[in-house]
């Protein structure tokens, strides 16, 4: 790679897509930026809004709705004009034909977490930072493989963040709360349960957030916060975390917080199972397969569990960026 490296990210976000793709790409982009790399984004409008809230520069964007669908030609045309050192893709919708075309213009690094197909055949570098990454059967001799939580893609706020003792359980159901779990948590929450904050993410509609905040007023020990900019410090000060087995669970693990997870998407299922198998937290299972009684048992676990060992590299994004640069030299 040249001294002034150029990296482009192609990804997306939305109510049905969630926010995990854009959040972990942003973490990796921060890491590349800390190494002096120039960043370009090719994203849909929902992802664009999230990135602007995180502080990404407006001039570094090309907004393409459905970049892996109807807008694929526009995304590829943009890449063809950029003279990139590498293009990083994060989406389950990136087809083999799309990736083949993309590799005509630049090497491709693919961020994956479930190996729904042998994606390592379609890219030059494969990054999966999950606890179960080495169990998924990626074929050696295809792409360069960066596997495991050594490469966890956590935002820069977590790189040097230190945990503190707290009294509040954070409930984080994902950027879009795609299965409307927040409303059910409010209905379930009992007055004799521990104090908790329900954190609604940036893709939740503001009208829904206001409605849920109002509903929570009837509970003296449960409050609702909407897309708080200080979420990392809130997590550092929390007693424990209840969240989807997504990037949020790795943030909690990096802080050594007692953890319980559940799933709202298929790609989260094996990650949740691995968290429990390794003794790192309690896995409730897929949303809709457990009830108020199971939740109560998980809360007892979260209250009584001592901080766990940290298997996650808080600076995993920097490790990944350095490895990608080294591979391309």
C-alpha positions in Angstrom: 0.0 0.0 0.0 1.1 3.6 -0.6 1.9 6.0 2.2 -1.4 7.7 1.8 -3.6 4.6 1.9 -7.1 4.8 0.6 -9.9 2.6 2.0 -13.5 2.5 1.1 -16.4 0.9 3.1 -19.5 -0.4 1.4 -22.3 -1.2 3.9 -25.8 -0.3 5.0 -28.2 0.0 7.9 -31.9 0.3 8.4 -35.0 -0.9 10.3 -34.9 -4.3 8.8 -31.1 -4.5 8.4 -30.2 -3.2 11.9 -27.1 -1.2 12.8 -24.4 -3.8 13.4 -22.8 -3.6 10.0 -22.4 0.2 10.1 -21.2 0.2 13.8 -18.4 -2.3 13.3 -17.4 -0.7 10.0 -17.2 2.7 11.8 -14.9 1.1 14.4 -12.6 -0.3 11.8 -12.6 3.1 9.9 -11.6 4.8 13.1 -8.7 2.4 13.4 -7.6 3.0 9.8 -7.9 6.7 10.5 -5.6 6.5 13.5 -3.0 5.0 11.2 -3.3 7.9 8.7 -5.5 6.2 6.2 -8.0 8.1 4.0 -11.6 6.8 4.4 -14.4 6.8 1.9 -18.0 5.6 2.5 -20.5 4.1 0.1 -23.6 3.6 2.1 -27.4 4.0 2.1 -29.1 7.0 3.6 -29.9 5.4 6.9 -26.2 4.4 7.4 -25.2 7.9 6.3 -27.3 9.5 9.1 -25.8 7.3 11.7 -22.2 8.0 10.6 -22.8 11.8 10.7 -24.0 11.4 14.3 -20.8 9.6 15.0 -18.8 12.4 13.6 -17.8 11.1 10.2 -16.9 13.8 7.6 -19.7 14.7 5.2 -17.2 15.0 2.3 -16.2 11.3 2.5 -19.6 10.0 1.4 -21.3 8.6 -1.6 -24.9 7.8 -0.7 -26.4 4.9 -2.7 -29.7 3.4 -1.6 -29.7 -0.4 -1.9 -25.9 -0.6 -2.6 -26.2 -4.4 -2.9 -29.4 -4.4 -4.8 -30.8 -1.8 -7.3 -27.9 0.5 -6.5 -25.1 -2.0 -7.0 -24.1 -0.6 -10.4 -23.8 2.9 -8.8 -21.7 1.5 -6.0 -19.4 -0.3 -8.3 -19.1 2.8 -10.6 -18.0 4.9 -7.6 -15.4 2.4 -6.6 -14.0 2.3 -10.2 -13.2 6.0 -9.9 -11.5 6.0 -6.5 -8.1 4.3 -7.0 -8.4 2.4 -3.7 -5.9 0.2 -1.9 -8.7 -1.9 -0.5 -12.5 -2.0 -0.3 -14.2 -3.3 2.9 -17.7 -4.8 2.6 -20.1 -5.6 5.4 -23.4 -7.1 4.3 -25.1 -10.5 4.0 -26.5 -9.2 0.7 -23.2 -8.9 -1.1 -23.5 -11.5 -3.8 -20.6 -13.5 -5.3 -21.1 -11.7 -8.6 -21.0 -8.3 -6.8 -17.8 -9.2 -5.0 -16.2 -10.6 -8.2 -16.9 -7.3 -10.0 -15.7 -5.3 -7.1 -12.3 -7.1 -7.0 -11.7 -5.8 -10.6 -11.0 -2.4 -9.0 -9.5 -3.2 -5.6 -8.7 -6.0 -3.2 -11.8 -6.8 -1.0 -11.9 -7.5 2.7 -15.2 -9.0 3.8 -16.6 -8.7 7.4 -18.6 -11.7 8.2 -20.1 -13.4 11.3 -22.0 -16.5 10.3 -20.6 -18.0 7.0 -23.9 -18.4 5.4 -22.0 -19.6 2.3 -18.2 -20.0 1.7 -17.7 -16.3 1.5 -13.9 -16.7 1.9 -13.8 -17.7 -1.8 -15.2 -14.3 -2.8 -12.7 -12.0 -1.1 -9.1 -11.4 -0.4 -9.3 -10.9 3.3 -12.0 -12.4 5.6 -12.5 -10.8 9.0 -14.7 -12.5 11.6 -14.1 -11.4 15.2 -16.6 -13.6 16.9 -15.9 -16.1 19.6 -17.1 -18.9 17.4 -15.2 -17.7 14.2 -12.7 -20.6 14.1 -15.5 -23.2 14.4 -17.3 -22.1 11.2 -15.1 -24.0 8.8 -13.5 -21.2 6.7 -11.3 -22.8 4.1 -7.6 -22.1 4.4 -5.9 -21.2 1.1 -8.7 -19.0 0.0 -8.7 -15.5 1.6 -6.4 -14.4 4.3 -8.3 -15.1 7.6 -8.5 -12.8 10.6 -10.5 -14.7 13.1 -11.5 -14.3 16.7 -12.0 -11.6 19.4 -8.4 -10.4 19.0 -9.9 -8.4 16.1 -13.1 -7.3 17.8 -14.4 -4.2 16.1 -15.1 -1.8 19.0 -15.4 1.9 18.6 -12.5 4.1 19.8 -14.5 5.1 22.9 -13.9 1.6 24.2 -10.2 1.4 23.5 -9.1 2.8 26.8 -12.4 2.8 28.7 -12.1 1.4 32.3 -15.1 -0.3 34.0 -16.6 1.2 37.1 -18.9 -0.2 39.8 -22.6 0.7 39.3 -26.1 -0.3 40.3 -28.0 -0.2 37.0 -28.6 -3.0 34.5 -28.4 -1.7 30.9 -30.9 -3.4 28.5 -29.8 -2.8 24.9 -32.0 -4.5 22.3 -30.1 -3.3 19.2 -30.0 -0.3 17.0 -33.4 -0.7 15.5 -35.1 -3.0 18.1 -36.4 -4.9 15.1 -38.7 -7.3 17.1 -40.1 -4.5 19.3 -38.6 -6.1 22.5 -38.5 -2.8 24.3 -42.2 -2.6 24.8 -42.3 -6.2 26.2 -39.5 -5.4 28.6 -41.5 -2.5 30.0 -44.6 -4.7 30.4 -42.6 -7.4 32.1 -40.6 -5.2 34.5 -41.6 -5.6 38.2 -41.3 -3.1 40.9 -39.1 -5.4 43.0 -36.6 -6.1 40.1 -33.3 -4.3 40.0 -33.0 -0.8 38.6 -32.5 -0.7 34.8 -32.2 1.5 31.8 -33.7 0.5 28.5 -31.4 1.9 25.7 -33.2 2.5 22.4 -30.8 2.8 19.4 -30.5 5.3 16.6 -32.7 3.5 14.2 -35.7 3.4 16.5 -38.3 6.0 15.4 -38.5 9.0 17.7 -42.3 8.6 18.1 -41.8 5.1 19.3 -39.1 6.1 21.7 -41.3 8.8 23.2 -44.2 6.4 23.6 -42.0 3.8 25.4 -40.5 6.5 27.6 -44.0 7.5 28.6 -45.0 3.9 29.3 -41.9 3.4 31.5 -43.0 6.2 33.8 -45.3 3.7 35.6 -42.2 1.7 36.7 -40.1 3.4 39.4 -37.0 1.2 38.6 -37.0 1.2 34.8 -36.3 4.2 32.6 -35.9 4.6 28.8 -33.1 6.5 27.1 -33.0 7.2 23.4 -29.7 7.0 21.4 -27.6 8.4 24.2 -24.3 9.8 23.0 -22.5 8.7 26.2 -23.5 5.0 25.8 -19.9 3.7 26.3 -19.5 5.5 29.6 -23.0 4.4 30.7 -21.9 0.8 29.9 -18.7 1.3 31.9 -20.7 2.5 34.9 -23.4 -0.2 34.7 -23.8 -3.1 37.1 -24.3 -5.5 34.2 -25.6 -5.7 30.6 -28.5 -7.5 29.0 -28.3 -7.2 25.2 -28.5 -9.0 21.9 -25.5 -11.2 21.1 -24.2 -8.6 18.6 -21.3 -6.1 18.7 -22.8 -4.8 21.9 -22.1 -8.0 23.7 -18.4 -7.7 22.8 -18.4 -4.1 24.2 -19.8 -5.5 27.5 -17.3 -8.3 27.5 -14.4 -5.9 26.9 -15.5 -4.1 30.0 -15.8 -7.3 32.0 -19.4 -6.7 32.7 -21.7 -9.5 33.8 -23.6 -10.3 30.7 -26.9 -11.9 29.5 -27.7 -12.1 25.9 -30.6 -12.9 23.6 -31.1 -13.0 19.8 -33.3 -11.1 17.4 -31.6 -12.3 14.2 -30.3 -15.7 13.0 -26.7 -14.6 12.8 -26.7 -13.9 16.5 -27.7 -17.5 17.6 -24.3 -19.3 17.5 -22.6 -16.3 19.1 -25.0 -16.4 22.1 -24.5 -20.1 22.4 -20.7 -19.7 22.4 -20.9 -16.9 25.1 -22.7 -19.4 27.4 -20.5 -22.4 26.5 -17.4 -20.4 27.4 -18.9 -19.3 30.7 -18.8 -15.7 29.7 -22.5 -15.0 30.2 -26.1 -16.3 30.3 -27.8 -17.0 27.0 -31.6 -16.6 27.1 -32.1 -17.7 23.5 -34.0 -16.3 20.5 -36.6 -13.6 21.3 -40.0 -15.2 21.7 -38.7 -18.5 23.0 -38.4 -17.3 26.7 -40.7 -15.5 29.1 -40.8 -13.3 32.1 -39.8 -16.2 34.4 -36.6 -16.8 32.4 -35.9 -13.1 32.4 -36.2 -13.0 36.2 -33.7 -15.9 36.5 -31.3 -14.1 34.2 -31.6 -10.9 36.4 -30.6 -12.9 39.4 -27.6 -14.1 37.5 -26.6 -10.6 36.5 -27.0 -9.3 40.0 -24.9 -12.0 41.6 -22.3 -12.6 38.9 -18.9 -11.3 39.5 -17.0 -9.4 36.7 -15.6 -11.9 34.3 -12.2 -12.3 32.6 -12.0 -10.3 29.4 -11.5 -12.4 26.2 -12.0 -9.4 23.9 -9.3 -7.1 22.7 -10.7 -3.5 23.1 -8.3 -2.3 20.4 -9.1 -5.2 18.1 -10.1 -2.7 15.4 -6.5 -1.4 15.4 -5.1 -4.9 15.3 -7.4 -5.7 12.3 -6.4 -2.5 10.5 -2.7 -3.1 11.0 -3.0 -6.7 9.8 -4.9 -5.7 6.7 -2.2 -3.1 5.8 0.5 -5.7 6.4 -1.2 -8.3 4.2 -1.5 -5.8 1.3 2.1 -4.7 1.4 
